[in-house]
Amino acid sequence: MEPASSVPGTQAIARAARLLRLVTAAGSDGASLQELAVAAALSRSTAHRLLSALKSEGLVDRDGASTRWMPGPELFLMGSVAAARYDVTTLARDVVRSLAVKTEESAFLSVRRADETVCLLREEGSFPIRSFVLSEGVRFPLGVASAGLAILAFLPDHDVDAYLDRHPELEGAWGRAHGQSPLRARLAETKERGYAVNPGLIVEGSWGLGAAVFDRAGRPEWALSLTGVEFRFGPERMAELGRALLAHAHQLSARIASTRR
């Protein structure tokens, strides 16, 4: 099989895909050309050329007043078709809502996409002080947020090794706690405990718990997670939250296994 790097146009496609992900991650506010160029490690001229090509195909749009780039109508149409195969939000919505009601914390469903997690659903808990680290469309590398830590922990060891080899930049981008040694320690703790704990490693004072959700083959393809302020995550209550999280994750895994045939 011909290596992907030798296929003509591969670099341009990869750059365009990166820009598409960045535009969608920016949400309804969109993103400026400068923001996108910097995040994609492209020159302004290259980013503008690729964005203009994507716009001509309807994949992105540019707001006339703000000049910010936003998702285009073709993405909605494509997403509607893909949802029938890949989207589990219909199955998961009441589970996520139940988790938020039971724990009073904000609850989420995230999906694994290659080396990242993407948040698909958010349900607010009733506790008035909330963490806003995560919302629909937000992406994190595996092993950073609690959802991605839970998924990474339950991948086969060789997949974990390969992932860490591919991403030596995690420590520089996310701090010393995401170096290989401390990250591997958290992965081991997650497997032993059954759920992941993020003790304010992304935003100080904002804690998260995550539990993997498995497909019919036993692969961790999704995760349920909770976020809240630090004082709500004391040892005794965290154990209670972890039990609720695992119960809901098991419920959703069983539901997926029985319906996605």
C-alpha positions as semicolon CSV with decimal commas, in nm:
position;residue;x (nm);y (nm);z (nm)
1;M;0,000;0,000;0,000
2;E;0,135;0,343;-0,095
3;P;0,238;0,557;0,204
4;A;-0,002;0,842;0,270
5;S;0,282;1,095;0,262
6;S;0,352;1,011;-0,104
7;V;-0,006;1,060;-0,224
8;P;-0,034;1,388;-0,418
9;G;-0,235;1,650;-0,231
10;T;-0,210;1,477;0,108
11;Q;-0,052;1,778;0,278
12;A;-0,316;2,018;0,146
13;I;-0,596;1,785;0,256
14;A;-0,444;1,749;0,604
15;R;-0,411;2,127;0,636
16;A;-0,768;2,184;0,519
17;A;-0,898;1,920;0,762
18;R;-0,707;2,087;1,044
19;L;-0,867;2,421;0,959
20;L;-1,213;2,260;0,946
21;R;-1,164;2,116;1,294
22;L;-1,047;2,451;1,427
23;V;-1,343;2,635;1,272
24;T;-1,595;2,391;1,419
25;A;-1,420;2,397;1,758
26;A;-1,460;2,776;1,767
27;G;-1,838;2,732;1,786
28;S;-2,098;2,993;1,699
29;D;-1,859;3,286;1,760
30;G;-1,632;3,172;1,481
31;A;-1,259;3,239;1,457
32;S;-1,049;3,507;1,292
33;L;-0,803;3,435;1,012
34;Q;-0,514;3,518;1,244
35;E;-0,639;3,280;1,516
36;L;-0,683;2,998;1,267
37;A;-0,347;3,053;1,101
38;V;-0,162;3,050;1,433
39;A;-0,348;2,744;1,565
40;A;-0,288;2,552;1,240
41;A;0,078;2,663;1,218
42;L;0,017;2,815;0,874
43;S;0,097;3,149;0,718
44;R;-0,197;3,389;0,687
45;S;-0,184;3,362;0,308
46;T;-0,192;2,980;0,310
47;A;-0,472;2,973;0,568
48;H;-0,674;3,226;0,368
49;R;-0,625;3,031;0,045
50;L;-0,742;2,705;0,203
51;L;-1,034;2,868;0,383
52;S;-1,146;3,034;0,061
53;A;-1,139;2,696;-0,115
54;L;-1,343;2,542;0,167
55;K;-1,587;2,833;0,148
56;S;-1,640;2,779;-0,223
57;E;-1,747;2,422;-0,140
58;G;-1,981;2,537;0,138
59;L;-1,777;2,374;0,414
60;V;-1,701;2,701;0,592
61;D;-1,856;3,046;0,579
62;R;-1,728;3,396;0,651
63;D;-1,938;3,647;0,842
64;G;-1,961;3,968;0,643
65;A;-1,965;4,198;0,946
66;S;-1,704;4,040;1,172
67;T;-1,502;3,863;0,896
68;R;-1,480;3,562;1,129
69;W;-1,487;3,212;0,985
70;M;-1,768;2,974;1,081
71;P;-1,894;2,625;0,987
72;G;-2,070;2,615;0,650
73;P;-2,400;2,460;0,545
74;E;-2,242;2,157;0,378
75;L;-2,102;2,047;0,713
76;F;-2,455;2,029;0,850
77;L;-2,571;1,816;0,558
78;M;-2,271;1,584;0,585
79;G;-2,310;1,560;0,959
80;S;-2,675;1,468;0,930
81;V;-2,587;1,171;0,709
82;A;-2,291;1,061;0,925
83;A;-2,495;1,088;1,245
84;A;-2,696;0,779;1,159
85;R;-2,378;0,571;1,191
86;Y;-2,160;0,753;1,439
87;D;-2,381;0,960;1,667
88;V;-2,493;0,805;1,994
89;T;-2,637;1,124;2,144
90;T;-2,995;1,000;2,104
91;L;-2,908;0,691;2,305
92;A;-2,706;0,888;2,558
93;R;-2,907;1,204;2,620
94;D;-3,125;1,072;2,902
95;V;-2,827;0,895;3,061
96;V;-2,626;1,220;3,066
97;R;-2,928;1,408;3,203
98;S;-2,979;1,145;3,475
99;L;-2,613;1,174;3,573
100;A;-2,640;1,552;3,606
101;V;-2,958;1,527;3,813
102;K;-2,819;1,257;4,045
103;T;-2,485;1,428;4,109
104;E;-2,592;1,796;4,074
105;E;-2,272;1,850;3,870
106;S;-2,235;1,925;3,498
107;A;-2,233;1,599;3,300
108;F;-2,094;1,529;2,953
109;L;-2,067;1,275;2,676
110;S;-1,748;1,280;2,469
111;V;-1,645;1,067;2,173
112;R;-1,301;0,953;2,066
113;R;-1,190;1,091;1,731
114;A;-0,842;0,963;1,644
115;D;-0,608;1,109;1,910
116;E;-0,864;1,347;2,059
117;T;-1,194;1,353;2,242
118;V;-1,479;1,576;2,125
119;C;-1,761;1,677;2,357
120;L;-2,102;1,587;2,212
121;L;-2,343;1,659;2,498
122;R;-2,352;1,881;2,807
123;E;-2,616;1,876;3,079
124;E;-2,602;2,131;3,360
125;G;-2,631;2,016;3,720
126;S;-2,835;2,203;3,976
127;F;-2,538;2,323;4,182
128;P;-2,509;2,698;4,106
129;I;-2,128;2,718;4,085
130;R;-2,010;2,550;3,764
131;S;-1,701;2,475;3,565
132;F;-1,699;2,585;3,201
133;V;-1,390;2,399;3,081
134;L;-1,598;2,170;2,860
135;S;-1,888;2,228;2,620
136;E;-2,019;2,083;2,294
137;G;-1,756;2,077;2,021
138;V;-1,457;2,128;2,251
139;R;-1,164;1,896;2,178
140;F;-0,884;1,774;2,402
141;P;-0,597;1,534;2,332
142;L;-0,641;1,190;2,484
143;G;-0,505;1,181;2,837
144;V;-0,564;1,550;2,912
145;A;-0,928;1,592;3,019
146;S;-1,088;1,322;3,236
147;A;-1,287;1,177;2,942
148;G;-0,974;1,129;2,732
149;L;-0,782;0,994;3,030
150;A;-1,052;0,731;3,086
151;I;-1,052;0,629;2,720
152;L;-0,673;0,613;2,694
153;A;-0,647;0,406;3,013
154;F;-0,859;0,126;2,868
155;L;-0,690;0,106;2,528
156;P;-0,447;-0,183;2,472
157;D;-0,098;-0,116;2,607
158;H;0,057;-0,106;2,259
159;D;-0,194;0,162;2,153
160;V;-0,107;0,369;2,461
161;D;0,265;0,336;2,386
162;A;0,211;0,437;2,022
163;Y;-0,002;0,736;2,125
164;L;0,259;0,866;2,370
165;D;0,531;0,820;2,109
166;R;0,326;1,026;1,861
167;H;0,268;1,308;2,108
168;P;0,585;1,411;2,291
169;E;0,444;1,765;2,290
170;L;0,185;1,695;2,561
171;E;0,412;1,802;2,846
172;G;0,508;2,128;2,677
173;A;0,151;2,210;2,578
174;W;-0,031;2,103;2,897
175;G;0,229;2,111;3,175
176;R;0,465;1,878;3,358
177;A;0,176;1,666;3,488
178;H;0,130;1,546;3,128
179;G;0,482;1,414;3,087
180;Q;0,506;1,041;3,016
181;S;0,585;0,930;3,371
182;P;0,307;1,115;3,558
183;L;0,058;1,045;3,278
184;R;0,133;0,673;3,286
185;A;0,086;0,680;3,664
186;R;-0,259;0,840;3,624
187;L;-0,349;0,583;3,357
188;A;-0,261;0,299;3,596
189;E;-0,464;0,461;3,874
190;T;-0,757;0,502;3,637
191;K;-0,756;0,133;3,540
192;E;-0,738;0,029;3,904
193;R;-1,009;0,273;4,020
194;G;-1,230;0,230;3,714
195;Y;-1,267;0,601;3,645
196;A;-1,032;0,892;3,578
197;V;-0,970;1,192;3,802
198;N;-0,848;1,528;3,674
199;P;-0,754;1,732;3,985
200;G;-0,758;2,078;3,829
201;L;-0,485;2,007;3,575
202;I;-0,650;2,207;3,294
203;V;-0,795;2,497;3,494
204;E;-0,698;2,540;3,859
205;G;-0,989;2,463;4,089
206;S;-1,191;2,282;3,821
207;W;-1,200;1,907;3,882
208;G;-1,328;1,632;3,656
209;L;-1,412;1,262;3,667
210;G;-1,442;1,043;3,357
211;A;-1,555;0,687;3,283
212;A;-1,509;0,502;2,956
213;V;-1,808;0,384;2,752
214;F;-1,743;0,077;2,537
215;D;-1,868;-0,045;2,201
216;R;-1,987;-0,401;2,131
217;A;-1,628;-0,516;2,075
218;G;-1,516;-0,380;2,411
219;R;-1,332;-0,077;2,272
220;P;-1,348;0,250;2,470
221;E;-1,499;0,481;2,206
222;W;-1,686;0,730;2,430
223;A;-1,673;0,861;2,785
224;L;-1,909;1,012;3,039
225;S;-1,762;1,280;3,260
226;L;-1,845;1,522;3,541
227;T;-1,690;1,858;3,615
228;G;-1,724;2,089;3,912
229;V;-1,540;2,312;4,156
230;E;-1,270;2,160;4,375
231;F;-1,445;2,176;4,713
232;R;-1,724;1,955;4,573
233;F;-1,475;1,674;4,507
234;G;-1,359;1,573;4,854
235;P;-1,254;1,208;4,904
236;E;-1,586;1,081;5,039
237;R;-1,803;1,257;4,784
238;M;-1,565;1,176;4,499
239;A;-1,609;0,806;4,570
240;E;-1,986;0,856;4,559
241;L;-1,960;1,048;4,231
242;G;-1,734;0,778;4,088
243;R;-1,987;0,506;4,166
244;A;-2,266;0,703;3,999
245;L;-2,047;0,774;3,698
246;L;-1,951;0,409;3,653
247;A;-2,313;0,296;3,687
248;H;-2,426;0,537;3,415
249;A;-2,131;0,445;3,190
250;H;-2,218;0,077;3,226
251;Q;-2,582;0,153;3,144
252;L;-2,485;0,340;2,828
253;S;-2,235;0,071;2,719
254;A;-2,507;-0,192;2,756
255;R;-2,752;0,022;2,562
256;I;-2,503;0,074;2,278
257;A;-2,424;-0,297;2,266
258;S;-2,790;-0,390;2,238
259;T;-2,887;-0,135;1,972
260;R;-2,584;-0,070;1,748
261;R;-2,584;-0,389;1,545
